[in-house]
Amino acid sequence: MFRVRVQVSGKLLNNSRISQEGADLTLPEGARVRDLLTQVGVFDDEVRHVIVNGRRGRLDQSLRRNDKVELQG
């Protein structure tokens, strides 16, 4: 298990379980951005952009300990 920091913006502020301040979430080893969406409470088609550690990411991208993920909707 490992932790990541998640921020959401745009329409996802209203549609997700994450507040404007963001949240630290615990994920199992091997988790991908798509797995994170389930915990956040949004669907793939609601996410317009994924940013991981300041760089454009993908839904199928693997996550690592202490990654910073921004989901833009």
C-alpha positions, 0 to 999 in steps of 0.5 A: 500500500502507498499514499498519493496526493489527489487534487481535483478541479473544474466540474470534478469539484462538484462530482467527486468525493475530494474537496477543493483542498485535495486529499491523501489516498491510500492505494494498493501496489500496482495501482493506476490512475484509473484505479484512483478514479473509483476512490475519488468517485468519478468516471473516466469520461468525466476526466478531461486531463490527468496531471501526475507530478506536474506532467501530463498523465494517462488513465492507464499510468502506474502510480508510485508512493507520494505521487501528486495527481491532479484530475481536471474535469 
